[in-house]
Structures are given as structure tokens and as C-alpha cells.
């Protein structure tokens, strides 16, 4: 399994998403090649075996200008890929 994340380490919410993915892989013993890329992005992007999870909203909720795929969304996508093999 190939898992990649593109995120900005300067943004605490994006760093939290990156840390969650690393911990998820470790806790479940997933055999995966994990790569990460620190880039000046507005929202993290998770790529699993070529499938991309990124924020799909056109407008943010409320007054928060930044948008993120949530931890729940990330967990669901990871679980789906783990069990699809």
C-alpha cells in the first residue's frame, strides 16, 4: 500500500492530520510505504494507492477561511483501503 500526504508543517491542523496518519499506520501495523511532503498548501492532501482525498467544499463552513478533510474522513478512507485488499 502506498500512502502519501502533502501538508504544511507550519499549520497546526495540517500537522495534526499528518501525525494522525502516521499513528494510524503504526497502530494498525499497516504494511505501507509512507511518504510525506511539507509544502505551503492551504489544506492537506492524502493519496492512497493513487486515490486522492482533499477538501472538496467550495466555500468554508462558518468564518474559518481554511478548509480541511477531517480526521474522521481520513480515518474512513484509510480503513476502506486497508480492508479492500
Secondary structure, DSSP 4 states (H G I P E B T S, - for coil): -EEEEEE-TTSHHHHHHHHHHHHHHHHHT---EEEEEE---SS-EEEETTEEE----SS-STT-------HHHHHHHHHHHHHT-
